[in-house]
């Protein structure tokens, strides 16, 4: 009801529409035309459903490319699939930033190895002092163990470890890779844990309450290990924090400690070559002594590898620091009482003062099992990444291959047929716990191609009904009230900003050592919210290059773009990117193909985007929209609130076959390339019209009144003429629509008709259905001449018009 009510209000006040949008009118005729890479279907506006002459579009080799669109579509929806949350691939950041490394060869360029952490128990737990939390989870600390790898040039993090009072991992600035255990809730005891073991085969972490003379404990009987990526093992420090998890609040740190990785696992001090030499010497000695026969060498080498490289450490670490107490009322009272007993009022004052200064003792131990796992050098050739999609039963990779095979059979652009090489691989996935910003990055070294694909939202209704129209400056620090300032959606910017800096660092790292980003092509894509993030990302890269010294653009001075990279990716002193005074690097080409993207910013931002394209820093920018996809038509401009939104790049319209049919006619229209028609997805600028203009209710009635059947009313006095005039009035009034009523108050009739159509599409469910992956799959399949249906084999269309 909210959606319908909001949109219907547009008919009364056009500027207050948030959800209403333009759609392809039913009487928009589509005609086929040949393009540089496939058949196009050109959209032409007509007032009646009449046949349109088919005319070829002039070839544009630099225009929209269906190969690229289909390739990007597969990766845009592939971004909805992430590794399991408990996978060892994940690097968990201290500020909600997470990265899952998918490619061993890529990971090896960044890290030397991983530390496997298996929580065992923690002792010395205090009682929970939160009465509300006690009522929910029981009387005791809900313990969770957090471990972080601290290394690199993050001096503030190294200094933190030396402090006596701090929040541990919660205070890290960003150098850490963080892993966490599950929570041992205080209302789970050993009996309940054993019962769960009987039921599911796996025991739960449990709590041992504090008793007289014995502190509380938390036990993890069958906890799965988690992993920390390590760049420089000999110099890495591990920071451990005991955390009290809460259901109501965010929880709090209880205490922390740290140790050098080399102190507990000395083998990390050895180089890879040193380890190999040690293995050789050990095995050779045993062979010479006769302990090992010739037929046992392979088995013995395996044992030595396990003993020397994968040797584990298990033990307890005493907590050495803690946060400062936030509530000291109890100890101040006790101090005052004790002081008063000794020295009266003066003693009470002194005791209260001492009580306010006392922070309490650090207590507790964390017990874990640690194991170091070097990341192996890989020379094995991996198979090409199989692009499926986000929904079961969809195979974007197969659709793309079928399309390419058909083109090759027709001898079309054989040399450029495959966009990515046979070595296409997924390098990593990055996301943020708080903002939800997420993307996948792929590369093909063979084709020198990098693809950044942003994930959309799974809550389509929330995206429409709860979308804020609030805008903030694109360049942080600029005055939002200043004329001509580029403004963008506050939520989109916040989401992109949360992952931008780390993403730029990692994308730069996808280029192998010794090669240059300037030799690589960069494709940026995304669906839904992912399309909005893709637009922001490419705007940043297009205007400023890969400035990894900051997140999104800002007026404040940023760090040198290479500083964090040399710190984070410098394994054992070998810098991947040496310090340089050169500007941030740029890719050889930069292109954007997104799908169902909402509008991102105001007209000033769109103009800024256009200028970046005009200057040649963005080579292509296309927004593919499926029929009446509602998400591509929000947020709406609101003139009364001085908020305007506009799209960036060119619109590309596709359309899936009608339900129950297998229409083979190609459906594809490209703004500015297919014909000169206005884009029906952009916001309608001329909403206010003259109520007396041609086509409006008043205009038509005035025309009828003034002209009658060709003569003036004054010249015709006969009853026949008056009867004819009355009949024309009656005929026109019988066709009155809501758009006619809107035109009476000066709202453009075409605009109101489009607003009504989007209301109807929402009521029927088309607006959301056209946004889904299966609908884009069918529409893009149709655009390249195939019938693509979820769960069915892809078939070539029988007829192309």
ZAMARGU-4260 file (C-alpha; in steps of 0.2 Angstrom, whole numbers, plus 5000, padded with zeros to 4 digits):
<rodrens>
0) 5000/5000/5000 | 5014/5012/5004 | 5021/5010/4986 | 5005/5013/4978 | 5000/5028/4989
5) 5017/5036/4986 | 5017/5034/4967 | 4999/5039/4965 | 5002/5056/4974 | 5013/5060/4959
10) 4998/5064/4949 | 4993/5078/4961 | 5011/5084/4964 | 5023/5078/4952 | 5039/5083/4961
15) 5035/5072/4976 | 5036/5056/4967 | 5049/5044/4975 | 5045/5027/4967 | 5035/5032/4951
20) 5045/5031/4936 | 5046/5030/4917 | 5043/5014/4908 | 5043/5009/4890 | 5026/5014/4884
25) 5015/5000/4877 | 5014/5009/4860 | 5033/5010/4858 | 5037/5000/4843 | 5053/4991/4842
30) 5062/4988/4826 | 5078/4978/4822 | 5094/4985/4816 | 5111/4979/4813 | 5125/4985/4825
35) 5144/4981/4826 | 5142/4966/4837 | 5124/4960/4836 | 5106/4964/4830 | 5099/4980/4838
40) 5081/4983/4841 | 5077/5002/4839 | 5064/5010/4850 | 5053/5023/4841 | 5039/5033/4850
45) 5023/5033/4841 | 5005/5038/4845 | 4997/5023/4838 | 5001/5005/4837 | 5007/5005/4819
50) 5020/4996/4810 | 5037/5005/4809 | 5049/5003/4794 | 5064/4993/4798 | 5080/5003/4795
55) 5098/4999/4799 | 5108/5008/4812 | 5124/5015/4806 | 5138/5004/4813 | 5147/5010/4828
60) 5163/5000/4832 | 5165/5010/4848 | 5147/5008/4854 | 5138/4996/4864 | 5144/4978/4863
65) 5133/4963/4867 | 5148/4952/4870 | 5154/4963/4884 | 5136/4965/4891 | 5133/4946/4892
70) 5150/4943/4899 | 5148/4957/4913 | 5130/4950/4916 | 5137/4934/4921 | 5149/4941/4933
75) 5137/4954/4940 | 5125/4940/4946 | 5140/4929/4950 | 5144/4942/4964 | 5129/4936/4974
80) 5138/4920/4978 | 5152/4921/4992 | 5162/4908/5001 | 5154/4901/5016 | 5156/4912/5032
85) 5167/4898/5041 | 5179/4896/5026 | 5197/4897/5029 | 5198/4909/5014 | 5191/4924/5024
90) 5202/4938/5031 | 5192/4947/5044 | 5196/4965/5047 | 5195/4974/5064 | 5183/4987/5057
95) 5170/4975/5049 | 5181/4974/5033 | 5182/4956/5026 | 5191/4948/5011 | 5190/4930/5005
100) 5205/4925/4994 | 5199/4913/4980 | 5215/4912/4970 | 5231/4904/4977 | 5242/4912/4964
105) 5235/4929/4968 | 5235/4926/4987 | 5254/4921/4986 | 5258/4938/4979 | 5251/4946/4995
110) 5255/4934/5009 | 5268/4921/5014 | 5256/4910/5024 | 5242/4907/5036 | 5240/4905/5055
115) 5227/4892/5060 | 5219/4896/5076 | 5209/4883/5086 | 5201/4890/5102 | 5202/4878/5117
120) 5196/4888/5133 | 5198/4903/5143 | 5199/4905/5162 | 5197/4918/5175 | 5181/4924/5169
125) 5172/4938/5179 | 5153/4938/5182 | 5142/4948/5170 | 5137/4965/5178 | 5123/4968/5165
130) 5107/4964/5173 | 5097/4964/5157 | 5110/4953/5149 | 5109/4941/5164 | 5091/4939/5161
135) 5093/4934/5143 | 5109/4923/5143 | 5113/4919/5161 | 5124/4924/5175 | 5141/4925/5167
140) 5152/4932/5154 | 5147/4926/5136 | 5165/4923/5130 | 5172/4925/5113 | 5190/4924/5108
145) 5197/4936/5095 | 5214/4935/5087 | 5222/4948/5075 | 5238/4948/5065 | 5247/4965/5068
150) 5261/4968/5055 | 5268/4981/5043 | 5271/4999/5045 | 5255/5003/5056 | 5265/5011/5070
155) 5249/5016/5079 | 5244/4997/5081 | 5261/4992/5086 | 5262/5005/5100 | 5244/5000/5106
160) 5251/4983/5111 | 5263/4992/5123 | 5249/5001/5133 | 5242/4994/5149 | 5224/4999/5146
165) 5216/4998/5129 | 5201/4989/5120 | 5213/4977/5111 | 5207/4972/5094 | 5193/4985/5095
170) 5206/4999/5094 | 5216/4993/5080 | 5218/5006/5065 | 5216/4993/5051 | 5233/4983/5050
175) 5225/4968/5057 | 5217/4952/5050 | 5205/4946/5063 | 5197/4930/5067 | 5184/4926/5080
180) 5178/4910/5089 | 5160/4906/5091 | 5152/4913/5108 | 5151/4902/5123 | 5135/4908/5130
185) 5133/4908/5149 | 5116/4899/5148 | 5124/4884/5140 | 5132/4872/5152 | 5141/4855/5149
190) 5125/4845/5150 | 5117/4856/5136 | 5133/4854/5126 | 5133/4835/5128 | 5114/4835/5123
195) 5118/4844/5107 | 5132/4832/5103 | 5119/4818/5105 | 5107/4827/5094 | 5118/4834/5080
200) 5135/4826/5082 | 5144/4842/5087 | 5145/4849/5105 | 5142/4867/5108 | 5154/4879/5117
205) 5149/4880/5135 | 5151/4890/5151 | 5157/4884/5168 | 5150/4896/5181 | 5161/4905/5194
210) 5160/4897/5211 | 5168/4900/5228 | 5187/4899/5226 | 5186/4896/5207 | 5184/4908/5193
215) 5172/4905/5178 | 5178/4896/5162 | 5172/4895/5144 | 5176/4879/5135 | 5176/4876/5116
220) 5176/4856/5115 | 5174/4855/5096 | 5177/4872/5089 | 5182/4874/5070 | 5198/4883/5067
225) 5199/4900/5059 | 5213/4907/5049 | 5224/4923/5048 | 5234/4928/5033 | 5252/4933/5036
230) 5262/4944/5026 | 5279/4944/5035 | 5279/4929/5047 | 5295/4932/5056 | 5290/4950/5062
235) 5271/4947/5064 | 5263/4949/5081 | 5247/4940/5086 | 5235/4950/5097 | 5222/4940/5108
240) 5207/4949/5115 | 5194/4940/5126 | 5177/4948/5122 | 5161/4948/5131 | 5147/4946/5118
245) 5130/4953/5121 | 5113/4951/5114 | 5107/4968/5118 | 5122/4979/5116 | 5138/4977/5105
250) 5148/4969/5119 | 5165/4974/5127 | 5183/4968/5128 | 5188/4960/5144 | 5207/4959/5142
255) 5220/4957/5129 | 5238/4950/5127 | 5250/4948/5112 | 5265/4937/5107 | 5277/4936/5093
260) 5272/4923/5080 | 5290/4918/5080 | 5291/4915/5098 | 5278/4902/5098 | 5281/4895/5081
265) 5300/4897/5078 | 5299/4889/5061 | 5292/4904/5053 | 5309/4913/5055 | 5316/4901/5041
270) 5315/4906/5023 | 5307/4894/5011 | 5324/4889/5005 | 5330/4886/5022 | 5315/4875/5026
275) 5319/4864/5011 | 5338/4863/5015 | 5333/4858/5033 | 5322/4844/5026 | 5335/4838/5014
280) 5348/4837/5028 | 5336/4828/5040 | 5331/4815/5027 | 5348/4813/5020 | 5355/4810/5037
285) 5342/4796/5041 | 5346/4788/5024 | 5364/4787/5027 | 5362/4780/5045 | 5351/4766/5037
290) 5335/4772/5047 | 5326/4775/5030 | 5326/4764/5015 | 5326/4769/4997 | 5307/4764/4996
295) 5303/4775/5011 | 5310/4792/5005 | 5294/4799/4999 | 5285/4794/5015 | 5299/4801/5026
300) 5299/4818/5016 | 5280/4820/5019 | 5283/4816/5038 | 5297/4829/5039 | 5286/4842/5030
305) 5272/4839/5043 | 5284/4840/5058 | 5294/4855/5052 | 5282/4866/5043 | 5265/4861/5051
310) 5272/4860/5069 | 5258/4866/5081 | 5259/4875/5097 | 5246/4873/5111 | 5246/4883/5127
315) 5239/4897/5138 | 5242/4916/5136 | 5240/4927/5152 | 5230/4943/5148 | 5241/4958/5151
320) 5230/4973/5147 | 5212/4978/5149 | 5200/4992/5146 | 5199/5006/5158 | 5184/5004/5170
325) 5169/5014/5164 | 5159/5013/5180 | 5169/5016/5196 | 5155/5020/5208 | 5156/5004/5218
330) 5175/5006/5221 | 5174/5024/5225 | 5161/5020/5238 | 5171/5006/5245 | 5187/5017/5245
335) 5178/5031/5254 | 5171/5019/5267 | 5188/5011/5270 | 5196/5028/5271 | 5183/5035/5283
340) 5185/5021/5295 | 5204/5025/5296 | 5205/5044/5296 | 5187/5051/5296 | 5181/5063/5283
345) 5199/5067/5277 | 5202/5048/5275 | 5185/5046/5266 | 5190/5059/5253 | 5207/5051/5250
350) 5199/5034/5249 | 5187/5040/5236 | 5200/5048/5226 | 5211/5032/5226 | 5195/5022/5222
355) 5193/5033/5207 | 5210/5029/5201 | 5210/5011/5203 | 5207/5001/5187 | 5207/4983/5195
360) 5219/4969/5191 | 5220/4960/5174 | 5215/4942/5175 | 5212/4928/5164 | 5220/4916/5152
365) 5217/4911/5134 | 5221/4894/5128 | 5223/4891/5110 | 5231/4879/5097 | 5242/4888/5083
370) 5248/4881/5067 | 5257/4890/5053 | 5253/4885/5035 | 5264/4892/5021 | 5255/4896/5005
375) 5263/4885/4992 | 5270/4891/4976 | 5259/4886/4962 | 5265/4881/4944 | 5249/4871/4940
380) 5238/4878/4927 | 5221/4881/4933 | 5205/4879/4923 | 5195/4894/4918 | 5183/4900/4930
385) 5165/4894/4927 | 5153/4908/4928 | 5136/4902/4933 | 5125/4915/4942 | 5117/4919/4958
390) 5101/4908/4955 | 5101/4889/4953 | 5097/4883/4936 | 5105/4898/4927 | 5121/4897/4917
395) 5128/4913/4911 | 5144/4906/4905 | 5135/4894/4894 | 5124/4907/4887 | 5140/4918/4883
400) 5149/4903/4875 | 5134/4899/4864 | 5133/4917/4859 | 5152/4918/4855 | 5151/4901/4845
405) 5136/4908/4835 | 5146/4923/4830 | 5162/4913/4826 | 5151/4902/4815 | 5145/4918/4806
410) 5164/4924/4805 | 5160/4939/4815 | 5175/4947/4824 | 5183/4930/4827 | 5199/4938/4833
415) 5190/4948/4847 | 5177/4934/4851 | 5182/4929/4868 | 5184/4944/4881 | 5193/4934/4894
420) 5206/4921/4891 | 5207/4903/4897 | 5215/4908/4913 | 5200/4919/4920 | 5200/4917/4939
425) 5191/4924/4953 | 5204/4933/4964 | 5195/4938/4980 | 5178/4944/4987 | 5177/4959/4998
430) 5163/4965/5009 | 5159/4975/5025 | 5148/4969/5039 | 5140/4986/5043 | 5137/4994/5026
435) 5134/4978/5016 | 5146/4985/5002 | 5152/4970/4993 | 5161/4965/4977 | 5171/4951/4968
440) 5186/4954/4958 | 5192/4943/4943 | 5207/4944/4931 | 5214/4936/4915 | 5232/4938/4914
445) 5232/4931/4896 | 5220/4945/4891 | 5227/4958/4903 | 5209/4960/4910 | 5203/4964/4927
450) 5184/4964/4931 | 5177/4972/4947 | 5159/4966/4950 | 5149/4974/4964 | 5135/4964/4973
455) 5117/4970/4974 | 5105/4969/4988 | 5094/4954/4991 | 5080/4964/4999 | 5071/4972/4983
460) 5056/4979/4993 | 5067/4987/5006 | 5077/4995/4992 | 5062/5003/4985 | 5051/5007/5001
465) 5066/5012/5013 | 5077/5021/5001 | 5082/5037/5007 | 5083/5052/4995 | 5096/5061/5006
470) 5111/5067/4996 | 5129/5071/5002 | 5143/5079/4992 | 5152/5067/4981 | 5169/5075/4987
475) 5169/5074/5005 | 5172/5091/5013 | 5163/5101/4999 | 5149/5113/5004 | 5132/5104/4999
480) 5123/5120/4998 | 5135/5128/4985 | 5129/5129/4968 | 5134/5116/4955 | 5141/5104/4969
485) 5140/5085/4964 | 5129/5076/4976 | 5126/5058/4978 | 5115/5046/4988 | 5121/5045/5006
490) 5118/5027/5008 | 5127/5022/4991 | 5142/5033/4995 | 5143/5026/5013 | 5143/5008/5007
495) 5156/5011/4993 | 5167/5022/5005 | 5168/5007/5017 | 5177/4996/5005 | 5184/5008/4993
500) 5202/5010/4999 | 5205/4992/5003 | 5197/4987/4986 | 5209/4999/4976 | 5224/4992/4985
505) 5219/4974/4981 | 5215/4978/4963 | 5232/4986/4961 | 5239/4970/4968 | 5231/4959/4954
510) 5244/4966/4942 | 5259/4954/4943 | 5275/4961/4949 | 5285/4969/4935 | 5269/4973/4925
515) 5260/4990/4924 | 5241/4994/4927 | 5242/5005/4912 | 5243/4989/4901 | 5227/4981/4909
520) 5209/4984/4904 | 5197/4987/4918 | 5178/4982/4917 | 5167/4987/4931 | 5149/4980/4933
525) 5136/4976/4945 | 5117/4973/4947 | 5104/4983/4957 | 5114/4992/4972 | 5129/4984/4964
530) 5126/4995/4949 | 5126/5010/4959 | 5142/5006/4968 | 5150/5002/4951 | 5145/5019/4945
535) 5153/5028/4960 | 5169/5017/4959 | 5172/5020/4941 | 5169/5039/4944 | 5183/5039/4956
540) 5195/5029/4946 | 5190/5039/4930 | 5194/5056/4938 | 5208/5052/4950 | 5215/5035/4945
545) 5219/5022/4958 | 5222/5033/4973 | 5224/5020/4987 | 5229/5034/4999 | 5210/5037/5003
550) 5193/5029/5001 | 5182/5040/4990 | 5186/5058/4985 | 5189/5071/4999 | 5195/5088/5000
555) 5207/5083/5014 | 5224/5078/5009 | 5226/5060/5007 | 5241/5048/5010 | 5252/5044/4996
560) 5243/5032/4985 | 5257/5019/4986 | 5260/5020/5005 | 5248/5007/5012 | 5252/4996/4997
565) 5270/4995/5001 | 5266/4992/5019 | 5253/4979/5017 | 5260/4969/5003 | 5278/4970/5007
570) 5283/4952/5010 | 5299/4950/5020 | 5305/4968/5014 | 5301/4965/4996 | 5291/4980/4990
575) 5278/4976/4977 | 5276/4995/4973 | 5291/5006/4977 | 5288/5023/4983 | 5286/5035/4969
580) 5280/5053/4966 | 5270/5048/4950 | 5251/5051/4950 | 5240/5036/4954 | 5240/5023/4940
585) 5226/5021/4927 | 5220/5006/4917 | 5223/5005/4899 | 5204/5006/4896 | 5190/5009/4908
590) 5172/5003/4904 | 5156/5002/4914 | 5141/4989/4910 | 5129/4988/4924 | 5111/4981/4926
595) 5096/4987/4935 | 5105/5001/4943 | 5096/5014/4953 | 5100/5033/4951 | 5116/5038/4960
600) 5117/5057/4961 | 5111/5074/4955 | 5112/5082/4938 | 5129/5090/4943 | 5136/5073/4947
605) 5130/5066/4930 | 5138/5081/4922 | 5154/5078/4931 | 5153/5060/4925 | 5150/5065/4907
610) 5165/5077/4908 | 5176/5062/4914 | 5170/5052/4898 | 5172/5067/4887 | 5190/5069/4893
615) 5193/5051/4888 | 5196/5044/4906 | 5180/5032/4905 | 5179/5024/4888 | 5161/5017/4889
620) 5147/5018/4902 | 5130/5008/4899 | 5116/5005/4910 | 5106/4989/4905 | 5088/4990/4910
625) 5075/4976/4908 | 5058/4982/4903 | 5049/4990/4918 | 5062/4986/4931 | 5057/4998/4945
630) 5074/4999/4953 | 5082/5007/4938 | 5069/5022/4940 | 5073/5027/4958 | 5077/5037/4968
635) 5065/5051/4961 | 5069/5069/4959 | 5059/5080/4972 | 5058/5098/4966 | 5050/5104/4982
640) 5064/5097/4992 | 5077/5103/4980 | 5083/5085/4977 | 5086/5079/4960 | 5093/5063/4953
645) 5099/5058/4936 | 5107/5043/4928 | 5125/5042/4922 | 5130/5034/4905 | 5118/5028/4891
650) 5103/5017/4894 | 5101/5000/4885 | 5084/4993/4885 | 5081/4974/4884 | 5064/4964/4886
655) 5061/4946/4890 | 5048/4936/4881 | 5030/4937/4886 | 5025/4924/4899 | 5020/4908/4890
660) 5029/4913/4873 | 5046/4911/4866 | 5047/4927/4855 | 5062/4926/4845 | 5063/4944/4839
665) 5078/4952/4846 | 5074/4966/4858 | 5088/4979/4861 | 5088/4998/4861 | 5103/5009/4865
670) 5101/5027/4869 | 5110/5038/4857 | 5115/5024/4845 | 5099/5015/4840 | 5089/5032/4836
675) 5086/5049/4843 | 5072/5044/4854 | 5072/5051/4872 | 5077/5039/4885 | 5061/5033/4894
680) 5071/5028/4910 | 5078/5045/4913 | 5068/5057/4924 | 5056/5068/4914 | 5062/5086/4914
685) 5047/5094/4906 | 5034/5089/4919 | 5025/5105/4919 | 5015/5109/4903 | 5003/5122/4897
690) 4985/5115/4902 | 4979/5122/4885 | 4992/5113/4874 | 4988/5101/4861 | 4983/5083/4868
695) 4977/5089/4885 | 4959/5088/4890 | 4957/5107/4890 | 4967/5109/4874 | 4956/5097/4865
700) 4940/5104/4871 | 4945/5122/4866 | 4950/5115/4849 | 4933/5107/4847 | 4924/5123/4854
705) 4933/5135/4843 | 4933/5125/4826 | 4918/5114/4827 | 4918/5105/4810 | 4929/5118/4802
710) 4920/5135/4804 | 4918/5147/4819 | 4904/5145/4832 | 4898/5162/4828 | 4896/5158/4809
715) 4886/5143/4813 | 4869/5145/4821 | 4861/5129/4815 | 4855/5115/4827 | 4864/5103/4816
720) 4881/5111/4820 | 4877/5112/4838 | 4872/5094/4839 | 4888/5089/4830 | 4898/5100/4842
725) 4890/5092/4857 | 4894/5075/4850 | 4912/5079/4849 | 4912/5086/4867 | 4904/5070/4873
730) 4916/5059/4863 | 4931/5068/4871 | 4924/5068/4888 | 4920/5049/4887 | 4939/5046/4885
735) 4944/5056/4900 | 4958/5048/4910 | 4968/5052/4926 | 4982/5059/4915 | 4969/5071/4907
740) 4964/5077/4925 | 4983/5079/4929 | 4985/5090/4913 | 4971/5102/4919 | 4983/5107/4933
745) 4998/5109/4921 | 5006/5092/4923 | 5013/5085/4907 | 5001/5071/4900 | 5015/5060/4895
750) 5023/5061/4912 | 5007/5056/4921 | 5004/5042/4909 | 5021/5035/4913 | 5018/5037/4931
755) 5002/5028/4930 | 5011/5014/4920 | 5024/5011/4934 | 5010/5011/4947 | 5001/4997/4937
760) 5018/4988/4935 | 5020/4988/4954 | 5002/4982/4957 | 5005/4968/4945 | 5022/4964/4951
765) 5031/4967/4935 | 5042/4981/4942 | 5050/4970/4954 | 5049/4954/4943 | 5059/4963/4929
770) 5073/4967/4942 | 5076/4949/4946 | 5091/4938/4939 | 5079/4926/4929 | 5071/4940/4920
775) 5087/4948/4915 | 5093/4931/4910 | 5079/4929/4898 | 5079/4946/4892 | 5098/4946/4888
780) 5096/4929/4880 | 5083/4936/4869 | 5094/4951/4865 | 5107/4939/4857 | 5095/4927/4849
785) 5093/4913/4862 | 5079/4907/4873 | 5086/4907/4891 | 5075/4900/4904 | 5079/4895/4922
790) 5082/4876/4924 | 5081/4873/4905 | 5094/4870/4891 | 5098/4886/4881 | 5091/4885/4864
795) 5094/4896/4849 | 5079/4906/4843 | 5071/4899/4828 | 5068/4916/4819 | 5077/4933/4820
800) 5068/4948/4813
</rodrens>
